[in-house]
């Protein structure tokens, strides 16, 4: 997911450099290690700069516009779910630079071994906070996301309160997100 408005950051986070790579390059490398099918939710289609950069840098990656750019990250998840059709979707916000392939492997392993009925597998911090943008969403969640957004609600955590969520414990550093330029150090 690279379509956030980056209000606190001041410019597109996807292009910010963290440890020698842009945040988007880090996210792409992480997910490319796990799957050959990649798509990036670029948010509002009225902002073509990230879209054109992705098309030039990663020609095999699909750029997804949010049908509801005002609806926040859940609209990006919806776009990914629509693209993936009947497959589970790995979600990684671009501003989570320390979430590597190992975390997603753990999420996928947890989903594969879960008891029937899990809707979302999401990272959880040691103090119990859920990180819904470091997660795996199952195909059955698409109609629920759509209905939730159609009702005017936007909170990812609010939707997850109504879902079967399998939590996978991760360390605090894994979910450290970048909100300001100071967070890049």
C-alpha positions as CSV (number, residue, x, y, z in Angstrom):
1,X,0.0,0.0,0.0
2,X,1.6,3.2,-1.2
3,X,-1.4,5.5,-1.5
4,X,-1.5,7.4,1.8
5,X,-1.7,11.1,1.9
6,X,1.5,11.5,4.0
7,X,0.1,14.6,5.8
8,X,2.6,14.4,8.6
9,X,5.4,13.4,6.4
10,X,5.0,16.2,3.9
11,X,5.6,14.3,0.6
12,X,5.1,10.8,-0.8
13,X,6.5,8.3,1.8
14,X,7.0,5.7,-0.9
15,X,10.0,7.8,-2.3
16,X,11.6,8.4,1.1
17,X,14.9,6.6,1.6
18,X,15.5,4.2,4.5
19,X,18.8,2.4,4.9
20,X,19.7,3.0,1.3
21,X,16.5,2.1,-0.4
22,X,13.2,3.9,-0.9
23,X,10.3,2.7,1.3
24,X,8.6,1.4,-1.8
25,X,11.7,-0.6,-2.9
26,X,11.9,-2.2,0.5
27,X,8.2,-3.2,0.4
28,X,8.5,-4.5,-3.2
29,X,11.6,-6.5,-2.3
30,X,9.9,-8.0,0.8
31,X,6.8,-9.2,-1.1
32,X,8.7,-10.2,-4.2
33,X,10.6,-12.7,-2.1
34,X,7.2,-14.4,-1.4
35,X,5.1,-14.1,-4.5
36,X,5.6,-13.4,-8.2
37,X,2.2,-11.6,-8.3
38,X,2.5,-8.0,-7.0
39,X,0.1,-5.1,-7.0
40,X,0.4,-1.8,-5.3
41,X,-2.5,0.3,-4.1
42,X,-1.5,3.8,-5.1
43,X,-4.5,5.5,-3.6
44,X,-6.0,8.5,-5.4
45,X,-5.8,8.2,-9.2
46,X,-5.4,12.0,-9.4
47,X,-1.8,11.6,-8.1
48,X,0.0,9.9,-11.0
49,X,3.6,10.4,-9.8
50,X,3.9,7.2,-7.7
51,X,2.0,5.3,-10.4
52,X,4.4,6.4,-13.2
53,X,7.4,5.6,-11.0
54,X,6.1,2.1,-10.3
55,X,5.4,1.5,-14.0
56,X,8.9,2.6,-15.0
57,X,10.7,0.8,-12.2
58,X,8.6,-2.4,-11.9
59,X,6.9,-3.1,-15.2
60,X,5.4,-6.4,-14.0
61,X,3.7,-4.8,-11.0
62,X,0.1,-3.8,-11.2
63,X,-0.9,-0.4,-9.9
64,X,-4.3,-0.3,-8.3
65,X,-6.4,2.9,-7.8
66,X,-8.7,3.1,-4.8
67,X,-12.3,3.3,-6.0
68,X,-12.9,5.4,-2.9
69,X,-9.7,7.5,-2.4
70,X,-11.3,9.3,0.6
71,X,-11.9,6.1,2.4
72,X,-8.3,5.6,3.7
73,X,-6.3,2.4,3.9
74,X,-9.4,0.1,3.8
75,X,-10.1,1.3,0.3
76,X,-6.6,0.1,-0.6
77,X,-7.2,-3.3,0.9
78,X,-10.5,-3.4,-1.0
79,X,-8.7,-2.6,-4.3
80,X,-6.2,-5.4,-3.6
81,X,-8.9,-7.9,-2.8
82,X,-10.8,-7.1,-6.0
83,X,-7.6,-7.6,-8.0
84,X,-6.7,-10.9,-6.3
85,X,-10.2,-12.3,-6.8
86,X,-10.3,-15.6,-5.0
87,X,-6.7,-15.5,-3.6
88,X,-5.6,-14.3,-0.2
89,X,-3.9,-10.9,-0.1
90,X,-0.8,-9.9,1.7
91,X,-1.0,-6.3,2.9
92,X,2.0,-4.3,3.8
93,X,1.9,-0.5,4.3
94,X,4.8,1.2,2.6
95,X,5.7,2.9,5.9
96,X,6.6,-0.3,7.7
97,X,10.2,-0.7,6.6
98,X,11.3,-3.3,9.1
99,X,8.6,-5.8,8.2
100,X,10.6,-8.3,6.2
101,X,9.7,-11.5,4.4
102,X,10.1,-13.6,7.6
103,X,7.1,-11.8,9.1
104,X,4.9,-12.5,6.1
105,X,6.0,-16.1,6.1
106,X,4.9,-16.4,9.7
107,X,1.5,-14.9,8.7
108,X,1.1,-17.3,5.8
109,X,2.1,-20.3,8.0
110,X,-0.4,-19.3,10.6
111,X,-3.1,-19.0,8.1
112,X,-2.3,-22.4,6.5
113,X,-2.4,-24.1,9.9
114,X,-5.4,-22.2,11.3
115,X,-8.7,-23.7,12.2
116,X,-11.4,-23.0,9.6
117,X,-13.0,-19.5,9.8
118,X,-10.1,-17.2,10.0
119,X,-10.8,-14.0,8.1
120,X,-7.5,-12.0,8.6
121,X,-4.1,-12.9,10.0
122,X,-2.5,-9.8,11.4
123,X,0.7,-8.8,13.2
124,X,0.3,-8.0,16.9
125,X,2.8,-6.2,19.1
126,X,3.9,-7.6,22.5
127,X,1.5,-5.2,24.2
128,X,-1.4,-6.5,22.2
129,X,-1.8,-3.8,19.6
130,X,-3.0,-5.0,16.2
131,X,-1.2,-3.8,13.0
132,X,-3.9,-4.4,10.3
133,X,-1.7,-3.2,7.5
134,X,0.8,-5.9,8.1
135,X,-1.5,-8.8,7.4
136,X,-3.0,-11.5,5.3
137,X,-6.7,-11.1,4.2
138,X,-8.7,-14.0,3.0
139,X,-11.0,-13.8,-0.1
140,X,-14.2,-13.9,2.0
141,X,-13.4,-10.5,3.4
142,X,-14.0,-8.6,0.2
143,X,-17.8,-8.5,0.4
144,X,-17.6,-7.5,4.1
145,X,-15.1,-4.7,3.3
146,X,-17.3,-3.4,0.5
147,X,-20.4,-3.5,2.7
148,X,-18.5,-1.8,5.5
149,X,-17.3,1.0,3.3
150,X,-20.7,1.3,1.6
151,X,-22.1,2.0,5.1
152,X,-19.8,5.0,5.4
153,X,-17.4,3.4,7.9
154,X,-13.7,3.5,7.2
155,X,-11.8,2.2,10.3
156,X,-9.7,-0.9,9.5
157,X,-9.7,-1.8,13.2
158,X,-13.4,-1.3,13.4
159,X,-13.9,-3.8,10.6
160,X,-11.6,-6.2,12.3
161,X,-13.6,-6.0,15.5
162,X,-16.3,-7.8,13.4
163,X,-14.0,-10.4,11.9
164,X,-12.2,-13.5,13.0
165,X,-8.6,-12.3,13.4
166,X,-5.7,-14.6,14.0
167,X,-3.0,-12.6,15.7
168,X,0.7,-13.3,15.2
169,X,3.0,-11.8,17.7
170,X,5.9,-9.7,16.4
171,X,8.4,-7.5,18.1
172,X,7.8,-3.8,18.4
173,X,10.5,-2.9,15.9
174,X,8.7,-4.9,13.1
175,X,5.7,-2.6,13.3
176,X,7.6,0.7,13.8
177,X,6.2,2.9,11.1
178,X,7.4,6.0,9.4
179,X,5.3,9.1,10.0
180,X,7.9,11.9,9.9
181,X,11.3,12.3,8.3
182,X,12.8,11.9,11.8
183,X,11.5,8.3,11.8
184,X,13.8,7.4,8.9
185,X,16.9,7.5,11.2
